[in-house]
Amino acid sequence: MKRKDEKQLNKKRSAEGSVESLQAEVERLRMENAYLKKLNALVQNKEKSPNKTRHK
């Protein structure tokens, strides 16, 4: 009987670990997405603005 309880506990721990890792991945992807959006906005803004300071 004890072995069955250990298996169930291990499955539960694995599932919790999976959920936590997926949540961490979602958060990382959200941060990456926000970063890329900001970068894109900066690039677009730079392309639209006239080149006032040009270094040679």
Order of alpha helices (4+ residues) and beta strands (2+ residues): alpha
